[in-house]
Amino acid sequence: MVNLEYFSFIIDYLPIFFEGAIVTINVAVCSLVFAVSLGILGALAKLSKSRILNYIAQIYTTVIRGIPDLVLMLLIYFGGQKLVNLMTTAMDIGYVDINPFIAGFLTIGFIFGAYMAETFRGAFLAVDKGQLEAGFAYGMSKAQVFFKIMFPQMARHALPGLGNNWLVLVKSTALVSIIGLDDMVRKANIAGGSTQKPFAFYFLVAIVFLVLTSISIFILGKLERKYSIGVRKV
């Protein structure tokens, strides 16, 4: 027999829980934008002829990929807080408390920017240089060559890796609860502690993440089919 009282606790906490879910989605989207931006810059740095840029990009990707995300989250958040306040103290501004939301998405974006850099580097290298040279030979500008030749093909090669990184990034947003951000994991923790029914709320968190990743997989599949039009499948 179903215990209705058990589910009544969940219903009471649903408004607060979904507020946390919105925070989680916002963190994921902002993190993705920042990660993609860093990823493109990192890929261009690795492909550039500058040894300094190559060296910086190599250190960035190696360090980030070699340290667990949880440890990086704590190091970047608390280290960033310390660095900012050292600077504000030197400028006689006083103590500054970093917003957990900004700190959360910047940290996750910084972490996944390293993975995105490798994804975009491979995508850039996969585009046939002969097609780019042909575009210039036809009198196309650099912008036209990039948007009409380079970008569509790069996107096709980058989408599988980009999609995988996005799915992992979405799940990694659960880490922001450890720095005090009121995402749905933190809300579930509070609700579970108040009602003494943590399983119910953490199960709800799992369902929401599953829904988000399922929707993402569906959209990514649509995008892959769009950018694969005219491409022969082996």
N, C-alpha and C positions, 0 to 999 in steps of 0.2 A: 504493500500500500504506500502511495506517495505521501510524503510528509510535506503538507502545504506550508507549514510554519517555517520549514527549512528554506523554501523558496521565497517566502515573504521578506526575509532579511535581504535577499538579493534585490528584490524589487524596490525596497526602501533606499538602497544605495545606488541604484542605477543612474540617477541624474549626476551624482558626484563621479561615478565611475566613467561615464561617457565624457565628462569634462576632461578627465585624465586621458581618455582615448584621443580626443581632439588635440591635446598637447603632444601626444605621441606622434600623431600624423604630421603636425606642424614641424616637430623636431626632425622627422624623417625627411620631409620635403626640403627644408632649409639645409640639412646636412648633405643631401644629394646635390643641390645646386653648388654648394661650397666644394664638395668632393670632385665634381665634374670640372669645375674651374681649376682647381689645383691639379687634377689629373691631366688636363690638356696642357697646362704650363709645364708640368713635370715631364710629359711625353716630348714636348718641343725642346725642353732642356736636354733630355737624353739624346735627342736626334740632332742637336745643334753641333756646330764645329768647335764651340767653345769648351775647352777642357774644364774650366772653372764651373760652368753650368752643368756639365756632365758629372762632375765630382759631387756637387751639391745635391743634384737629383739622385745620384746613386746612394749617397749617405742617407737621404730622406727615405727612400723606398726600402733600403736594407734595415734601417733602425725600426721603422714602423712595422714592417712585416715580421720582424724578429722578436717583438715584445707583445705579450698578451694584451688584448684590448682593455680589459679591466684595469690592468696596471697602468697602461697609457692614460686612461681616463683620469685616474687619481693623480698621476704625475703631472699631466697637462693642466688639470683643473687647479690643484693646490699650488703647483709651481707657477702657473700663470697668475694666480691670485697674489702670490708672493712677489713676483716680478713687477706687476702693475703697481702694487703698493710701495715697493722700493722706489719706483719712478715718481709716484705722486708725493711721497715723503720728501724726496730730493727737491721737488718743485714746490714744496710747502703747500700742497693741496689738502693733505690729510688722507685718512683711510678711505678706500673705495671698495665697496662690496660688489663683486661681479655678479651680474644677473645669471642665475642657474640655467635659464633657457638659452641665453646667448652662449654661455660656456659649454652647455651640452651639445648644441648643434655644431659649434666651431670645433670642438674636440672630436666628435664623430666624423665630421667632414674632413678634418686634418688626417685622421687615421685612414679613412677610405680613399682619400686623395692619392695615397701611395699605390693602392690596388688599381685605381682608375688610371694612373699614369702608365702602368704596364699594359693595361687593356688598350688604351689609345695609342701607345707606342706600336704595339703589334698591328693595330688597325691602319695606322699611317704607312707602315712598312708593307702592308698587304696590297696597297693600291699600286697598280702598274704604272711605273714612271713614264712609260712610252705614251700612255694616254694623256698624261699631263703635258708632255712635250708636244703632242699632236694638238692639244688645245691652244697652246701658245703659238704654234705654227699657223693655226687658223685665225690668229689675230685676237684671241680672247685675252682679257685683262687677268691679272692675278686673282681678283675677286670672282670673276666669272669662272675661272678654272677651279677655284676652291669650291664654290657653291654648286656648280653644275657637273663637275667631274669628281673632285676629291671627296667632298662631303657625303654624297649619296653612297659611294662605295665604302668610304671609311665607316659610315653608320652601319652598313650591312655587316662589316667585319667586327665592329665593336659591340653591336647589340647583345650577342650571347654573353660576353663577359660583363658588359654593363648591367645586363639583367640579373646575372648571378650576384654581382656586387650589391645591387639594389636590394635583393631579397635578404642578403646577410645583413645589410645596413639597417633594414626595417627591424629585424630581430635584435640588433645591437642597441637599438634605442632604449631597450629595457635597462641598460647600464646607467642611464641618466638619473634613475631613482636614487642611486648611491650618493649623488651630489646634492640631493635635496629638492630636485624638480618634481612637481606634483603631476607626474605622468600616470598612466593607468596602472602601472606596476606598483607604484607607491600608494595609489588610492586603494588598490586591492589589498596591499599589506595592511593599511590602516583599517579598512573595513573588515578584513579577516581577523585582525586582532581584537576589534571591538565586539564582533559577534561570536568569536571562538569557532568560526567556520572558514578557515583559510582555504581549504580545498575548493570550495564552491567559487570563490572569487578568483583564485589562480586558474581554475578551469575556464572561467569566463575570459580571462586574459588570453589564454591559449586559443580560444575560439576566435577572438577578435584578431589576433595575429594571423591565424590560419585564413580568415576571410580576407585580410589585407594582402597577404601573399598570393592567395588564389586569384584575386582581382588583378594583381600585378602580373601574374603569369599569363592571364588572358590578354591583357593589353600588350605585353611584350610579344606574345605570339602574333598578334595583329600587326605590330610594327615590323617584325621579322619578315612576315609574308609581304608587306608593302615594299620593303627595301630589297626583296629578293625577286621582284617581278622582272622577268626577262633573263634571270640567271639560270643557267642549266644546272640541274641537280644530278650529281653522280650517283 
